Amino acid sequence: MKKNTLLKTRNVLNKILILFFLISFCATFSQKHNFKEIKITEPICTYHPDPEPFDKSKIENLRKSVNLTNSACSNFVVNYDGFTPEAQAAFQYAVDIWAHIIESPVPINVNAKFEVLGQNTLGSASPETLNTISGVPGIDPNAWYPAALYEKLLGQDRGEFGGTNDIKASFNSNFDFYFGLDGNPPSGKHDFVSIVLHELGHGLGFVGFARKNELVGELRSNNRALIYDNYIQNNENVSILSLPDPSVELLTAITSNNLFSNSPTAVTQNANILPKIYTPSEFNQGSSYSHWDEFVFPAGNSNSLMTPRIASGEANHNPGDITIGFFKDMGWGICSTLSIDEVNVSSNINVWPNPFTDHITIRFTNLNSNKLQIKLADIKGSLIFSKQVTYDGGDSINLNDLDNLQKGIYFMTITNTSSNLRFTEKIVKY
């Protein structure tokens, strides 16, 4: 009896010691790397029905989903609250689509509710928290990251014991949704899979921080903007981050109908045209600034999923190459089975080492001699250098003397218009 009591006491003490170690480790890790976090209490983005009828003849190109027969590249863990069996099945189908698009070594935890929302709201979502940290390669310490993306870049759950919630989403149980998986909703019903895909996209990072506060616009919180905000500019190449914050100028910008994404891969996927952001003259909290423009990417367009409205009878089961390209540039890994590479199929390009310190080697396979334009831009899209090199058909090109660059994230773009070659790669300077 005494022996059993002693063993129990020892087990309890061991658990206490382990708990103390974990708490001490987390506190030390936080202090060493200057971890910061913002808790999101209200949904940042809301999705509304489009009153205009949808032309059903346009749906054929949008029924095809991502190939779900391949292995998933990430693991979503969903806590379902209030869902009917058919609603949960449709939600899980949307989850599986995203799991076959983005890569993450860390489970992505979602808290999903099926409940009564506002009369004109299909659903809403946001990251559970916004996070940043210093001293970790690949993470900009001056930007906020949605929780799921932050954990992917960090390579671990941000919580002390794992399983911390990353995305919260709610869907209106009062709506007459179509829960089928075939992307063919009847007229008068809204496709639930498309709506869930859209909201999860916001939770994963397609979300900006711009907001209206009386007569001024605001962008940052605690002197940091979201990673999404790093890729927004007007048509005169003025970054949204360069405007005073808060300011009347910023409010004018986010209600100007004149903002675009300069995400290099998204631009490439949009035929080298800057994709337009939804910024109507009247700022609409939950819609403005955090969607593609509805008129540039209308219903039936392959990139229409992340626009602010969806009509009954409309469906899109793929985020689209422009959106996926934007996700890539924000830091998400993209499943290798997806075809969003910028390089033509006859050649292969590798950039190494990455991260780098003072030099980069660019290696080519199956590329004939060419004049190549090599550009390097910082995370805000500012051009660092541009040089033209003649590739003689050998193995590689070396870029030396890069030790003067500041530590951080950069984008290298290699182009040759005569051969239709375009390649963009995110690189990190230690």
TIKOLVO-935018 format. One record per residue (C-alpha): x, y, z; residue number from 1; residue in one letter. Coordinates in steps of 0.1 Angstrom, whole numbers, plus 5000, padded with zeros to 4 digits. Layout:
REM residues N
<pt <X, Y, Z>, NUM, 'A'>
...
REM end
This chain:
REM residues 430
<pt <5000, 5000, 5000>, 1, 'M'>
<pt <5028, 5024, 5009>, 2, 'K'>
<pt <5046, 5014, 4977>, 3, 'K'>
<pt <5016, 5022, 4956>, 4, 'N'>
<pt <5012, 5056, 4974>, 5, 'T'>
<pt <5049, 5063, 4969>, 6, 'L'>
<pt <5046, 5055, 4931>, 7, 'L'>
<pt <5015, 5077, 4928>, 8, 'K'>
<pt <5033, 5106, 4946>, 9, 'T'>
<pt <5063, 5101, 4924>, 10, 'R'>
<pt <5042, 5102, 4892>, 11, 'N'>
<pt <5025, 5134, 4904>, 12, 'V'>
<pt <5058, 5150, 4911>, 13, 'L'>
<pt <5071, 5140, 4877>, 14, 'N'>
<pt <5041, 5155, 4860>, 15, 'K'>
<pt <5046, 5187, 4880>, 16, 'I'>
<pt <5083, 5188, 4870>, 17, 'L'>
<pt <5074, 5183, 4833>, 18, 'I'>
<pt <5048, 5210, 4835>, 19, 'L'>
<pt <5072, 5233, 4852>, 20, 'F'>
<pt <5098, 5226, 4825>, 21, 'F'>
<pt <5074, 5232, 4796>, 22, 'L'>
<pt <5062, 5265, 4811>, 23, 'I'>
<pt <5098, 5276, 4817>, 24, 'S'>
<pt <5108, 5266, 4782>, 25, 'F'>
<pt <5079, 5285, 4766>, 26, 'C'>
<pt <5087, 5316, 4787>, 27, 'A'>
<pt <5124, 5314, 4778>, 28, 'T'>
<pt <5115, 5308, 4741>, 29, 'F'>
<pt <5091, 5338, 4741>, 30, 'S'>
<pt <5116, 5361, 4758>, 31, 'Q'>
<pt <5145, 5350, 4736>, 32, 'K'>
<pt <5126, 5354, 4703>, 33, 'H'>
<pt <5103, 5383, 4713>, 34, 'N'>
<pt <5070, 5365, 4705>, 35, 'F'>
<pt <5039, 5387, 4701>, 36, 'K'>
<pt <5003, 5379, 4697>, 37, 'E'>
<pt <4969, 5396, 4691>, 38, 'I'>
<pt <4937, 5378, 4699>, 39, 'K'>
<pt <4909, 5384, 4673>, 40, 'I'>
<pt <4876, 5388, 4691>, 41, 'T'>
<pt <4854, 5397, 4661>, 42, 'E'>
<pt <4853, 5381, 4626>, 43, 'P'>
<pt <4874, 5402, 4602>, 44, 'I'>
<pt <4856, 5391, 4570>, 45, 'C'>
<pt <4820, 5384, 4562>, 46, 'T'>
<pt <4805, 5368, 4530>, 47, 'Y'>
<pt <4773, 5381, 4515>, 48, 'H'>
<pt <4748, 5368, 4489>, 49, 'P'>
<pt <4748, 5385, 4455>, 50, 'D'>
<pt <4713, 5396, 4446>, 51, 'P'>
<pt <4721, 5393, 4409>, 52, 'E'>
<pt <4711, 5360, 4393>, 53, 'P'>
<pt <4740, 5337, 4381>, 54, 'F'>
<pt <4743, 5325, 4345>, 55, 'D'>
<pt <4744, 5287, 4349>, 56, 'K'>
<pt <4761, 5283, 4316>, 57, 'S'>
<pt <4793, 5296, 4332>, 58, 'K'>
<pt <4795, 5270, 4359>, 59, 'I'>
<pt <4810, 5241, 4338>, 60, 'E'>
<pt <4845, 5255, 4341>, 61, 'N'>
<pt <4842, 5258, 4379>, 62, 'L'>
<pt <4829, 5224, 4389>, 63, 'R'>
<pt <4863, 5208, 4388>, 64, 'K'>
<pt <4878, 5207, 4422>, 65, 'S'>
<pt <4914, 5201, 4432>, 66, 'V'>
<pt <4925, 5165, 4426>, 67, 'N'>
<pt <4917, 5148, 4459>, 68, 'L'>
<pt <4931, 5114, 4449>, 69, 'T'>
<pt <4966, 5127, 4457>, 70, 'N'>
<pt <4980, 5127, 4493>, 71, 'S'>
<pt <4970, 5157, 4513>, 72, 'A'>
<pt <4998, 5182, 4521>, 73, 'C'>
<pt <4983, 5194, 4554>, 74, 'S'>
<pt <4961, 5182, 4581>, 75, 'N'>
<pt <4930, 5202, 4592>, 76, 'F'>
<pt <4914, 5193, 4626>, 77, 'V'>
<pt <4879, 5207, 4628>, 78, 'V'>
<pt <4857, 5211, 4659>, 79, 'N'>
<pt <4822, 5211, 4646>, 80, 'Y'>
<pt <4795, 5229, 4666>, 81, 'D'>
<pt <4758, 5227, 4656>, 82, 'G'>
<pt <4763, 5212, 4621>, 83, 'F'>
<pt <4738, 5189, 4605>, 84, 'T'>
<pt <4754, 5157, 4590>, 85, 'P'>
<pt <4750, 5170, 4554>, 86, 'E'>
<pt <4764, 5204, 4564>, 87, 'A'>
<pt <4794, 5188, 4581>, 88, 'Q'>
<pt <4801, 5165, 4551>, 89, 'A'>
<pt <4801, 5196, 4527>, 90, 'A'>
<pt <4824, 5215, 4552>, 91, 'F'>
<pt <4848, 5185, 4553>, 92, 'Q'>
<pt <4849, 5184, 4515>, 93, 'Y'>
<pt <4860, 5221, 4514>, 94, 'A'>
<pt <4886, 5213, 4541>, 95, 'V'>
<pt <4900, 5185, 4520>, 96, 'D'>
<pt <4903, 5208, 4490>, 97, 'I'>
<pt <4925, 5233, 4510>, 98, 'W'>
<pt <4944, 5203, 4525>, 99, 'A'>
<pt <4954, 5194, 4490>, 100, 'H'>
<pt <4965, 5229, 4481>, 101, 'I'>
<pt <4987, 5242, 4510>, 102, 'I'>
<pt <5015, 5225, 4528>, 103, 'E'>
<pt <5020, 5227, 4566>, 104, 'S'>
<pt <5039, 5205, 4590>, 105, 'P'>
<pt <5016, 5216, 4618>, 106, 'V'>
<pt <4979, 5206, 4621>, 107, 'P'>
<pt <4955, 5235, 4613>, 108, 'I'>
<pt <4929, 5237, 4639>, 109, 'N'>
<pt <4895, 5251, 4630>, 110, 'V'>
<pt <4866, 5260, 4653>, 111, 'N'>
<pt <4834, 5259, 4631>, 112, 'A'>
<pt <4799, 5269, 4641>, 113, 'K'>
<pt <4766, 5264, 4623>, 114, 'F'>
<pt <4744, 5290, 4639>, 115, 'E'>
<pt <4720, 5319, 4633>, 116, 'V'>
<pt <4738, 5349, 4619>, 117, 'L'>
<pt <4726, 5383, 4604>, 118, 'G'>
<pt <4699, 5382, 4577>, 119, 'Q'>
<pt <4723, 5390, 4549>, 120, 'N'>
<pt <4753, 5370, 4561>, 121, 'T'>
<pt <4762, 5337, 4546>, 122, 'L'>
<pt <4793, 5332, 4568>, 123, 'G'>
<pt <4822, 5349, 4585>, 124, 'S'>
<pt <4857, 5339, 4595>, 125, 'A'>
<pt <4890, 5352, 4608>, 126, 'S'>
<pt <4923, 5339, 4621>, 127, 'P'>
<pt <4921, 5331, 4658>, 128, 'E'>
<pt <4951, 5352, 4665>, 129, 'T'>
<pt <4977, 5373, 4647>, 130, 'L'>
<pt <5013, 5365, 4656>, 131, 'N'>
<pt <5049, 5375, 4649>, 132, 'T'>
<pt <5083, 5366, 4663>, 133, 'I'>
<pt <5119, 5378, 4659>, 134, 'S'>
<pt <5149, 5357, 4653>, 135, 'G'>
<pt <5132, 5330, 4632>, 136, 'V'>
<pt <5143, 5328, 4595>, 137, 'P'>
<pt <5113, 5332, 4571>, 138, 'G'>
<pt <5092, 5352, 4595>, 139, 'I'>
<pt <5092, 5390, 4591>, 140, 'D'>
<pt <5093, 5404, 4627>, 141, 'P'>
<pt <5076, 5436, 4615>, 142, 'N'>
<pt <5045, 5418, 4602>, 143, 'A'>
<pt <5016, 5401, 4617>, 144, 'W'>
<pt <5009, 5365, 4605>, 145, 'Y'>
<pt <4975, 5347, 4607>, 146, 'P'>
<pt <4979, 5319, 4633>, 147, 'A'>
<pt <4979, 5290, 4608>, 148, 'A'>
<pt <5005, 5306, 4586>, 149, 'L'>
<pt <5026, 5316, 4615>, 150, 'Y'>
<pt <5027, 5281, 4628>, 151, 'E'>
<pt <5036, 5267, 4594>, 152, 'K'>
<pt <5066, 5291, 4592>, 153, 'L'>
<pt <5076, 5284, 4628>, 154, 'L'>
<pt <5072, 5247, 4623>, 155, 'G'>
<pt <5053, 5241, 4655>, 156, 'Q'>
<pt <5021, 5250, 4673>, 157, 'D'>
<pt <5023, 5283, 4690>, 158, 'R'>
<pt <5005, 5269, 4721>, 159, 'G'>
<pt <5025, 5254, 4750>, 160, 'E'>
<pt <5009, 5220, 4746>, 161, 'F'>
<pt <4998, 5219, 4709>, 162, 'G'>
<pt <4963, 5219, 4694>, 163, 'G'>
<pt <4958, 5257, 4697>, 164, 'T'>
<pt <4929, 5269, 4676>, 165, 'N'>
<pt <4940, 5287, 4644>, 166, 'D'>
<pt <4908, 5296, 4625>, 167, 'I'>
<pt <4873, 5304, 4637>, 168, 'K'>
<pt <4844, 5304, 4613>, 169, 'A'>
<pt <4806, 5307, 4615>, 170, 'S'>
<pt <4779, 5299, 4590>, 171, 'F'>
<pt <4743, 5309, 4589>, 172, 'N'>
<pt <4720, 5280, 4597>, 173, 'S'>
<pt <4690, 5300, 4586>, 174, 'N'>
<pt <4701, 5300, 4549>, 175, 'F'>
<pt <4688, 5274, 4524>, 176, 'D'>
<pt <4722, 5261, 4514>, 177, 'F'>
<pt <4730, 5235, 4488>, 178, 'Y'>
<pt <4751, 5208, 4505>, 179, 'F'>
<pt <4759, 5188, 4474>, 180, 'G'>
<pt <4796, 5182, 4465>, 181, 'L'>
<pt <4792, 5184, 4427>, 182, 'D'>
<pt <4794, 5221, 4423>, 183, 'G'>
<pt <4760, 5223, 4407>, 184, 'N'>
<pt <4736, 5241, 4430>, 185, 'P'>
<pt <4701, 5247, 4418>, 186, 'P'>
<pt <4689, 5282, 4412>, 187, 'S'>
<pt <4678, 5298, 4445>, 188, 'G'>
<pt <4704, 5279, 4466>, 189, 'K'>
<pt <4739, 5289, 4477>, 190, 'H'>
<pt <4767, 5264, 4473>, 191, 'D'>
<pt <4779, 5256, 4508>, 192, 'F'>
<pt <4812, 5241, 4497>, 193, 'V'>
<pt <4821, 5273, 4479>, 194, 'S'>
<pt <4812, 5294, 4509>, 195, 'I'>
<pt <4833, 5273, 4533>, 196, 'V'>
<pt <4863, 5274, 4509>, 197, 'L'>
<pt <4860, 5312, 4508>, 198, 'H'>
<pt <4859, 5316, 4545>, 199, 'E'>
<pt <4887, 5292, 4552>, 200, 'L'>
<pt <4907, 5312, 4527>, 201, 'G'>
<pt <4903, 5343, 4549>, 202, 'H'>
<pt <4913, 5323, 4580>, 203, 'G'>
<pt <4944, 5310, 4563>, 204, 'L'>
<pt <4956, 5345, 4553>, 205, 'G'>
<pt <4936, 5362, 4526>, 206, 'F'>
<pt <4928, 5391, 4549>, 207, 'V'>
<pt <4940, 5427, 4553>, 208, 'G'>
<pt <4939, 5449, 4583>, 209, 'F'>
<pt <4927, 5481, 4567>, 210, 'A'>
<pt <4897, 5498, 4585>, 211, 'R'>
<pt <4878, 5530, 4587>, 212, 'K'>
<pt <4879, 5550, 4620>, 213, 'N'>
<pt <4856, 5580, 4616>, 214, 'E'>
<pt <4874, 5603, 4591>, 215, 'L'>
<pt <4907, 5584, 4588>, 216, 'V'>
<pt <4919, 5551, 4576>, 217, 'G'>
<pt <4940, 5527, 4597>, 218, 'E'>
<pt <4961, 5498, 4588>, 219, 'L'>
<pt <4985, 5487, 4615>, 220, 'R'>
<pt <4981, 5473, 4650>, 221, 'S'>
<pt <5009, 5479, 4675>, 222, 'N'>
<pt <5030, 5494, 4646>, 223, 'N'>
<pt <5027, 5462, 4625>, 224, 'R'>
<pt <5007, 5455, 4594>, 225, 'A'>
<pt <4995, 5420, 4583>, 226, 'L'>
<pt <5017, 5401, 4559>, 227, 'I'>
<pt <4988, 5405, 4533>, 228, 'Y'>
<pt <4993, 5443, 4535>, 229, 'D'>
<pt <5029, 5440, 4523>, 230, 'N'>
<pt <5016, 5432, 4488>, 231, 'Y'>
<pt <4991, 5460, 4483>, 232, 'I'>
<pt <4998, 5491, 4461>, 233, 'Q'>
<pt <4980, 5516, 4439>, 234, 'N'>
<pt <4984, 5518, 4401>, 235, 'N'>
<pt <5013, 5542, 4405>, 236, 'E'>
<pt <5034, 5517, 4424>, 237, 'N'>
<pt <5028, 5534, 4458>, 238, 'V'>
<pt <5027, 5508, 4486>, 239, 'S'>
<pt <4998, 5510, 4510>, 240, 'I'>
<pt <5025, 5508, 4538>, 241, 'L'>
<pt <5041, 5540, 4527>, 242, 'S'>
<pt <5010, 5561, 4536>, 243, 'L'>
<pt <5007, 5578, 4570>, 244, 'P'>
<pt <4988, 5556, 4594>, 245, 'D'>
<pt <4963, 5566, 4606>, 246, 'P'>
<pt <4955, 5593, 4580>, 247, 'S'>
<pt <4930, 5608, 4556>, 248, 'V'>
<pt <4953, 5596, 4528>, 249, 'E'>
<pt <4950, 5560, 4540>, 250, 'L'>
<pt <4912, 5563, 4540>, 251, 'L'>
<pt <4912, 5577, 4505>, 252, 'T'>
<pt <4934, 5548, 4494>, 253, 'A'>
<pt <4911, 5521, 4508>, 254, 'I'>
<pt <4881, 5537, 4492>, 255, 'T'>
<pt <4897, 5546, 4459>, 256, 'S'>
<pt <4888, 5516, 4437>, 257, 'N'>
<pt <4925, 5518, 4429>, 258, 'N'>
<pt <4944, 5492, 4449>, 259, 'L'>
<pt <4961, 5461, 4435>, 260, 'F'>
<pt <4982, 5431, 4447>, 261, 'S'>
<pt <5018, 5432, 4437>, 262, 'N'>
<pt <5024, 5396, 4449>, 263, 'S'>
<pt <5049, 5384, 4422>, 264, 'P'>
<pt <5034, 5350, 4417>, 265, 'T'>
<pt <4999, 5363, 4417>, 266, 'A'>
<pt <5009, 5388, 4391>, 267, 'V'>
<pt <5025, 5361, 4370>, 268, 'T'>
<pt <4993, 5340, 4372>, 269, 'Q'>
<pt <4973, 5370, 4360>, 270, 'N'>
<pt <4992, 5374, 4327>, 271, 'A'>
<pt <5016, 5399, 4344>, 272, 'N'>
<pt <4987, 5422, 4353>, 273, 'I'>
<pt <4983, 5434, 4389>, 274, 'L'>
<pt <4952, 5417, 4403>, 275, 'P'>
<pt <4927, 5443, 4415>, 276, 'K'>
<pt <4916, 5445, 4452>, 277, 'I'>
<pt <4880, 5453, 4461>, 278, 'Y'>
<pt <4880, 5489, 4474>, 279, 'T'>
<pt <4846, 5506, 4467>, 280, 'P'>
<pt <4841, 5543, 4474>, 281, 'S'>
<pt <4821, 5534, 4506>, 282, 'E'>
<pt <4842, 5514, 4530>, 283, 'F'>
<pt <4824, 5482, 4539>, 284, 'N'>
<pt <4838, 5466, 4570>, 285, 'Q'>
<pt <4842, 5428, 4564>, 286, 'G'>
<pt <4843, 5432, 4526>, 287, 'S'>
<pt <4864, 5461, 4515>, 288, 'S'>
<pt <4901, 5455, 4510>, 289, 'Y'>
<pt <4902, 5418, 4518>, 290, 'S'>
<pt <4887, 5405, 4485>, 291, 'H'>
<pt <4895, 5405, 4448>, 292, 'W'>
<pt <4874, 5430, 4428>, 293, 'D'>
<pt <4840, 5417, 4419>, 294, 'E'>
<pt <4840, 5433, 4385>, 295, 'F'>
<pt <4874, 5422, 4374>, 296, 'V'>
<pt <4868, 5387, 4386>, 297, 'F'>
<pt <4830, 5382, 4381>, 298, 'P'>
<pt <4809, 5351, 4387>, 299, 'A'>
<pt <4822, 5324, 4364>, 300, 'G'>
<pt <4858, 5336, 4364>, 301, 'N'>
<pt <4882, 5310, 4377>, 302, 'S'>
<pt <4895, 5334, 4403>, 303, 'N'>
<pt <4861, 5345, 4416>, 304, 'S'>
<pt <4861, 5325, 4448>, 305, 'L'>
<pt <4877, 5353, 4469>, 306, 'M'>
<pt <4854, 5381, 4458>, 307, 'T'>
<pt <4830, 5396, 4483>, 308, 'P'>
<pt <4797, 5381, 4470>, 309, 'R'>
<pt <4784, 5348, 4457>, 310, 'I'>
<pt <4750, 5344, 4439>, 311, 'A'>
<pt <4726, 5316, 4444>, 312, 'S'>
<pt <4733, 5289, 4418>, 313, 'G'>
<pt <4770, 5300, 4416>, 314, 'E'>
<pt <4798, 5276, 4426>, 315, 'A'>
<pt <4836, 5276, 4425>, 316, 'N'>
<pt <4855, 5247, 4441>, 317, 'H'>
<pt <4890, 5260, 4434>, 318, 'N'>
<pt <4906, 5292, 4449>, 319, 'P'>
<pt <4922, 5299, 4415>, 320, 'G'>
<pt <4958, 5303, 4404>, 321, 'D'>
<pt <4960, 5340, 4413>, 322, 'I'>
<pt <4949, 5334, 4449>, 323, 'T'>
<pt <4972, 5304, 4453>, 324, 'I'>
<pt <5001, 5324, 4439>, 325, 'G'>
<pt <4993, 5351, 4465>, 326, 'F'>
<pt <4993, 5324, 4493>, 327, 'F'>
<pt <5027, 5312, 4480>, 328, 'K'>
<pt <5042, 5347, 4483>, 329, 'D'>
<pt <5028, 5352, 4518>, 330, 'M'>
<pt <5047, 5321, 4529>, 331, 'G'>
<pt <5025, 5291, 4524>, 332, 'W'>
<pt <5040, 5260, 4508>, 333, 'G'>
<pt <5020, 5248, 4478>, 334, 'I'>
<pt <5014, 5212, 4470>, 335, 'C'>
<pt <5038, 5200, 4443>, 336, 'S'>
<pt <5009, 5185, 4424>, 337, 'T'>
<pt <4994, 5219, 4417>, 338, 'L'>
<pt <5005, 5236, 4385>, 339, 'S'>
<pt <5012, 5272, 4396>, 340, 'I'>
<pt <5049, 5271, 4387>, 341, 'D'>
<pt <5060, 5301, 4366>, 342, 'E'>
<pt <5087, 5282, 4348>, 343, 'V'>
<pt <5080, 5268, 4313>, 344, 'N'>
<pt <5079, 5230, 4312>, 345, 'V'>
<pt <5111, 5226, 4291>, 346, 'S'>
<pt <5133, 5241, 4318>, 347, 'S'>
<pt <5140, 5237, 4355>, 348, 'N'>
<pt <5155, 5263, 4379>, 349, 'I'>
<pt <5168, 5259, 4414>, 350, 'N'>
<pt <5180, 5287, 4437>, 351, 'V'>
<pt <5204, 5277, 4465>, 352, 'W'>
<pt <5214, 5281, 4493>, 353, 'P'>
<pt <5181, 5293, 4506>, 354, 'N'>
<pt <5183, 5308, 4532>, 355, 'P'>
<pt <5216, 5324, 4521>, 356, 'F'>
<pt <5242, 5347, 4537>, 357, 'T'>
<pt <5264, 5363, 4510>, 358, 'D'>
<pt <5258, 5345, 4477>, 359, 'H'>
<pt <5233, 5327, 4456>, 360, 'I'>
<pt <5237, 5301, 4429>, 361, 'T'>
<pt <5210, 5298, 4402>, 362, 'I'>
<pt <5211, 5264, 4385>, 363, 'R'>
<pt <5194, 5256, 4352>, 364, 'F'>
<pt <5183, 5223, 4336>, 365, 'T'>
<pt <5174, 5221, 4299>, 366, 'N'>
<pt <5177, 5258, 4293>, 367, 'L'>
<pt <5195, 5271, 4261>, 368, 'N'>
<pt <5217, 5301, 4261>, 369, 'S'>
<pt <5197, 5333, 4268>, 370, 'N'>
<pt <5198, 5368, 4280>, 371, 'K'>
<pt <5181, 5368, 4314>, 372, 'L'>
<pt <5168, 5396, 4335>, 373, 'Q'>
<pt <5173, 5390, 4372>, 374, 'I'>
<pt <5155, 5412, 4397>, 375, 'K'>
<pt <5155, 5412, 4435>, 376, 'L'>
<pt <5127, 5429, 4455>, 377, 'A'>
<pt <5121, 5432, 4492>, 378, 'D'>
<pt <5090, 5420, 4510>, 379, 'I'>
<pt <5073, 5454, 4503>, 380, 'K'>
<pt <5079, 5450, 4466>, 381, 'G'>
<pt <5106, 5476, 4464>, 382, 'S'>
<pt <5133, 5468, 4438>, 383, 'L'>
<pt <5167, 5461, 4454>, 384, 'I'>
<pt <5186, 5454, 4422>, 385, 'F'>
<pt <5181, 5445, 4386>, 386, 'S'>
<pt <5207, 5431, 4363>, 387, 'K'>
<pt <5209, 5414, 4329>, 388, 'Q'>
<pt <5231, 5384, 4325>, 389, 'V'>
<pt <5239, 5362, 4295>, 390, 'T'>
<pt <5235, 5326, 4303>, 391, 'Y'>
<pt <5258, 5305, 4281>, 392, 'D'>
<pt <5240, 5272, 4285>, 393, 'G'>
<pt <5262, 5260, 4313>, 394, 'G'>
<pt <5252, 5247, 4347>, 395, 'D'>
<pt <5246, 5278, 4368>, 396, 'S'>
<pt <5249, 5316, 4374>, 397, 'I'>
<pt <5265, 5329, 4406>, 398, 'N'>
<pt <5253, 5361, 4424>, 399, 'L'>
<pt <5280, 5371, 4448>, 400, 'N'>
<pt <5285, 5400, 4472>, 401, 'D'>
<pt <5251, 5398, 4487>, 402, 'L'>
<pt <5264, 5402, 4523>, 403, 'D'>
<pt <5254, 5439, 4523>, 404, 'N'>
<pt <5217, 5430, 4520>, 405, 'L'>
<pt <5198, 5433, 4553>, 406, 'Q'>
<pt <5185, 5402, 4568>, 407, 'K'>
<pt <5149, 5394, 4557>, 408, 'G'>
<pt <5127, 5380, 4530>, 409, 'I'>
<pt <5132, 5388, 4493>, 410, 'Y'>
<pt <5117, 5378, 4460>, 411, 'F'>
<pt <5139, 5369, 4431>, 412, 'M'>
<pt <5124, 5371, 4396>, 413, 'T'>
<pt <5141, 5357, 4365>, 414, 'I'>
<pt <5126, 5365, 4331>, 415, 'T'>
<pt <5133, 5361, 4294>, 416, 'N'>
<pt <5105, 5374, 4272>, 417, 'T'>
<pt <5118, 5358, 4240>, 418, 'S'>
<pt <5115, 5323, 4255>, 419, 'S'>
<pt <5084, 5331, 4277>, 420, 'N'>
<pt <5104, 5322, 4308>, 421, 'L'>
<pt <5093, 5336, 4341>, 422, 'R'>
<pt <5104, 5323, 4375>, 423, 'F'>
<pt <5098, 5338, 4410>, 424, 'T'>
<pt <5112, 5324, 4442>, 425, 'E'>
<pt <5110, 5336, 4478>, 426, 'K'>
<pt <5145, 5337, 4494>, 427, 'I'>
<pt <5156, 5345, 4529>, 428, 'V'>
<pt <5187, 5363, 4539>, 429, 'K'>
<pt <5202, 5352, 4572>, 430, 'Y'>
REM end
